[in-house]
Amino acid sequence: MGSVVSLVRAQSSVEEIKNSVSEALDLIDFKPNGLVKSVAIKPNLCYYWDAATGYTTDPRVVAGVIDCVRERCGMDVDIKVVEADASAMRTKYAFPVLGYERLAEEKKVELFNLSNDGLEEKTVHVNHREISFKVPEVLLKSDLFVNVPKLKIMRATKITCAMKNIFGCVGVPRKVVYHRFLDEAIVGINKILRPHLTIVDGLVGLGRFPVKLGLIMASVDPFSIDWIASQIMGYNPSKVRFLKVAMKEKLGNLDGITTSGETIVEFEKVFPKENFISSRRLWGIQFWLLRVYHKIVGDVIPSALEEA
């Protein structure tokens, strides 16, 4: 069964963003299910690109999420902001470079590298394929798991938002091993890890180029978020393959998906739709630069960070 997806306009100040997050939660009537003592908040940290590029979850949005969690769950709740290492990113460097160390100090929360956690082997079947994942224990045990993705396009999957950000929770850095069957892998990890709440950072949307979109979205269902997000980004969601696979696997259901707050069209007309030629060129340049850097230095982590 689908869920309500709220769409709320957001301004740029920390207080205004927090108020927009709170409004988005009110519009979906979100209430924690039972006593909450531990919280894991998963932003999308993409390489070392600043939030202004549209690639990375803005720490101001996470700050608003932290404040709202404390208001609704209690001031003494244990909050961890979590991320896993990736092939081209080390979380221990991304946290300070992208402003999350400062956020943690201000909000008195813990930064936690999922790749350093105890990892449980979990196996699922998706589309007649058996897929195994190393899943961080903290995400399986948290009383409240909050997914805070970005709103952006991705050549391999058309969109990347709620469900794709859960793929980033896989504890092993080399997630490239899943890319041959990425759509199935996205659905597979979402079968295992089910966030209780998704809050989308759409302050900057990343389409053909980044744009100030000024949007906060919220829902308890990642599939419902992605169905609406696809439309905002100019795609027919029924043609986004991992959403089709999710429906086939009974992980997504169109019945009951509704929106509250602002209308989809208000953001759809602003979002810079993908131009396939320019998109291929942009991604090609980015990956070429990474390959060249790797060939020269033998790693994809900038030496300035290694020496810090």
C-alpha positions in Angstrom: 0.0 0.0 0.0 1.4 3.4 -1.0 1.7 6.3 1.4 1.2 10.0 1.6 4.1 12.1 0.3 4.4 15.7 1.5 5.9 18.5 -0.5 6.9 21.7 1.3 8.7 24.8 0.2 11.9 25.6 2.0 14.0 28.7 2.3 17.7 28.8 3.0 18.1 29.7 6.7 18.6 26.9 9.3 15.4 27.8 11.2 13.3 28.0 8.0 14.6 24.6 6.8 13.8 23.1 10.2 10.3 24.5 10.1 9.8 23.1 6.6 10.9 19.6 7.8 8.5 19.9 10.7 5.7 20.9 8.4 6.5 18.0 6.0 6.2 15.6 9.0 2.9 17.1 10.1 1.4 16.7 6.6 2.1 13.0 6.7 1.0 12.8 10.4 4.3 11.2 11.4 4.5 9.8 14.9 7.2 7.5 16.2 6.1 3.9 16.7 6.7 3.3 20.4 9.5 4.4 22.6 12.6 5.7 20.7 16.0 5.5 22.3 18.3 5.1 19.3 18.2 6.9 16.0 20.2 6.5 12.8 20.1 9.3 10.2 21.5 8.4 6.8 22.3 11.3 4.5 23.7 11.0 1.0 27.4 11.9 0.9 28.5 11.7 -2.6 32.3 11.8 -3.0 33.5 15.2 -1.6 31.1 17.4 -3.5 29.6 20.2 -1.5 25.9 20.4 -1.0 25.6 23.4 -3.3 26.4 21.1 -6.2 23.2 19.1 -5.6 25.1 15.8 -5.1 25.3 15.8 -1.3 22.6 16.1 1.5 22.9 19.5 3.0 23.9 19.4 6.7 21.3 22.1 7.3 18.5 19.6 6.4 20.1 17.0 8.7 20.2 19.7 11.4 16.5 20.2 11.0 15.8 16.5 11.1 17.8 16.2 14.4 15.8 19.0 16.0 12.5 17.5 14.9 13.5 14.0 16.1 14.3 15.5 19.5 11.1 17.4 19.7 9.1 14.3 18.9 11.1 11.6 20.6 12.8 13.3 23.5 15.9 15.4 24.0 18.0 12.4 25.5 17.6 10.2 22.4 20.9 8.7 21.1 21.3 10.0 17.5 23.9 8.8 15.0 24.5 10.4 11.6 25.7 7.4 9.5 27.3 6.8 6.2 29.3 4.0 4.6 32.6 4.1 2.7 32.4 3.9 -1.1 34.8 3.0 -3.9 35.7 6.6 -4.4 35.0 8.0 -0.9 36.1 7.5 2.6 33.5 8.5 5.2 36.2 9.7 7.7 37.2 12.4 5.2 33.7 13.2 3.8 32.3 14.1 7.2 34.7 17.0 7.9 35.0 18.1 4.2 31.2 18.3 3.8 30.4 20.1 7.1 29.2 17.1 9.1 31.9 17.4 11.9 30.7 20.9 12.6 27.1 19.7 12.6 27.9 16.9 15.0 29.6 19.4 17.4 26.7 21.9 17.3 24.0 19.3 17.7 25.9 16.9 20.0 25.4 13.8 17.8 27.7 11.0 16.8 29.1 10.5 13.4 29.3 6.8 12.6 31.0 5.0 9.7 28.8 2.0 8.8 31.7 0.2 7.2 33.3 0.0 10.6 30.2 -1.5 12.2 29.5 -5.2 12.7 28.2 -6.5 9.4 25.6 -9.2 9.1 25.4 -11.2 5.9 21.9 -11.1 4.5 20.7 -12.8 1.4 17.5 -12.0 -0.6 16.0 -13.1 -3.9 15.1 -10.4 -6.5 13.9 -11.1 -10.0 15.1 -14.7 -9.8 18.5 -13.6 -8.7 20.1 -14.4 -5.3 21.9 -11.3 -3.8 23.9 -11.1 -0.6 24.7 -7.9 1.3 26.9 -7.0 4.3 24.4 -5.0 6.4 25.5 -2.8 9.3 24.1 -3.9 12.6 23.3 -0.4 13.8 20.6 0.0 11.1 19.0 -3.3 12.0 18.8 -2.3 15.7 17.9 1.4 15.7 14.5 2.3 17.0 14.2 5.0 14.4 15.9 4.8 11.0 15.7 8.1 9.0 16.7 8.2 5.4 17.7 11.7 4.1 18.5 11.4 0.4 19.0 13.9 -2.4 16.8 14.6 -5.4 19.0 14.0 -8.5 19.3 12.1 -11.8 21.6 9.2 -12.4 22.5 7.8 -15.8 22.4 4.2 -14.7 19.0 4.3 -12.9 17.4 7.5 -14.3 16.8 8.8 -10.7 18.5 8.5 -7.4 16.6 9.4 -4.3 15.1 7.3 -1.4 15.6 3.7 -2.4 19.0 4.4 -4.0 20.3 6.0 -0.8 19.5 2.8 1.1 21.9 1.0 -1.4 24.5 3.3 0.0 24.1 1.6 3.4 25.8 -1.5 2.2 28.8 -1.9 4.5 31.5 -2.9 2.0 33.1 0.0 0.1 33.3 -1.7 -3.3 29.6 -1.5 -4.2 30.6 -1.6 -7.9 30.3 -5.4 -7.7 26.5 -4.8 -7.8 26.4 -2.5 -10.8 25.8 -5.3 -13.3 22.4 -5.8 -11.7 22.0 -2.5 -9.9 18.2 -2.2 -10.2 17.8 -5.6 -8.5 20.4 -4.7 -5.9 18.6 -1.5 -5.0 15.4 -3.5 -4.5 17.2 -6.2 -2.6 18.8 -4.0 0.0 15.4 -2.2 0.5 13.9 -5.5 1.2 16.3 -5.9 4.1 16.6 -2.3 5.4 13.3 -0.5 5.8 13.7 3.1 7.0 10.9 4.3 9.3 10.9 7.7 7.7 12.3 9.4 4.6 12.9 13.1 4.3 14.3 14.3 1.0 16.7 17.2 0.7 15.5 19.1 -2.4 17.0 22.5 -1.5 19.1 22.0 -4.6 17.9 19.6 -7.2 20.4 18.0 -9.6 19.2 17.5 -13.1 21.0 18.5 -16.3 22.6 21.1 -13.9 22.0 22.0 -10.3 19.1 24.3 -9.5 17.7 25.9 -6.3 14.5 24.0 -6.0 13.6 24.8 -2.4 11.8 21.5 -1.7 11.5 19.2 1.3 9.6 15.9 0.8 8.6 13.3 3.5 7.0 9.9 3.6 7.1 6.7 5.6 7.5 4.7 2.3 10.7 5.1 0.1 8.9 3.6 -2.9 6.1 6.3 -2.7 8.8 9.0 -2.4 10.6 7.8 -5.5 7.4 7.5 -7.5 6.6 11.2 -6.9 10.3 12.2 -7.2 10.5 10.6 -10.7 7.6 12.8 -11.9 9.3 16.0 -10.5 12.5 15.1 -12.3 10.6 14.6 -15.6 10.4 10.8 -15.8 7.5 8.5 -16.2 8.0 6.4 -13.0 6.5 3.3 -14.6 9.6 3.3 -16.9 12.1 3.6 -14.0 13.3 0.0 -13.9 14.1 -0.4 -10.2 10.6 0.9 -9.5 9.1 -1.7 -11.9 11.2 -4.4 -10.2 10.0 -3.2 -6.7 6.4 -3.5 -7.8 7.0 -7.0 -9.1 8.7 -8.0 -5.8 5.7 -6.6 -3.8 8.0 -3.9 -2.3 6.0 -1.1 -3.9 2.3 -0.5 -4.4 0.7 2.4 -6.3 -2.6 2.1 -4.4 -2.8 4.9 -1.8 0.1 7.1 -3.1 -1.1 10.7 -2.6 0.6 14.0 -2.1 -0.1 16.8 0.4 1.1 20.4 0.6 2.5 21.8 -2.7 1.7 20.3 -6.0 4.1 18.2 -8.1 3.9 20.6 -11.1 5.2 23.5 -9.1 8.6 21.8 -8.8 8.4 19.8 -12.1 8.4 23.0 -14.2 11.6 24.2 -12.4 13.6 21.0 -12.3 16.2 20.9 -15.2 15.3 17.8 -17.1 17.9 15.5 -18.4 19.5 16.0 -21.7 20.9 12.6 -22.6 23.8 13.9 -24.7 25.0 16.5 -22.1 24.4 14.0 -19.2 26.5 11.3 -20.9 29.2 13.9 -21.5 29.2 15.2 -17.9 29.3 11.7 -16.3 32.0 10.6 -18.8 34.2 13.6 -17.9 33.8 12.9 -14.1 34.6 9.2 -14.4 37.5 9.9 -16.8 39.0 12.3 -14.2 38.7 9.7 -11.5 40.2 7.0 -13.6 43.2 9.3 -14.5 43.7 10.2 -10.9 43.6 6.6 -9.9 46.1 5.6 -12.6 48.5 8.3 -11.4 48.3 7.9 -7.6 47.0 4.4 -7.2 43.9 5.5 -5.2 40.8 7.6 -5.6 41.2 9.5 -2.3 42.8 12.9 -2.8 46.3 13.0 -1.2 45.5 16.2 0.7 42.9 14.3 2.6 45.1 11.4 3.3 47.7 13.7 4.8 45.2 15.6 6.9 
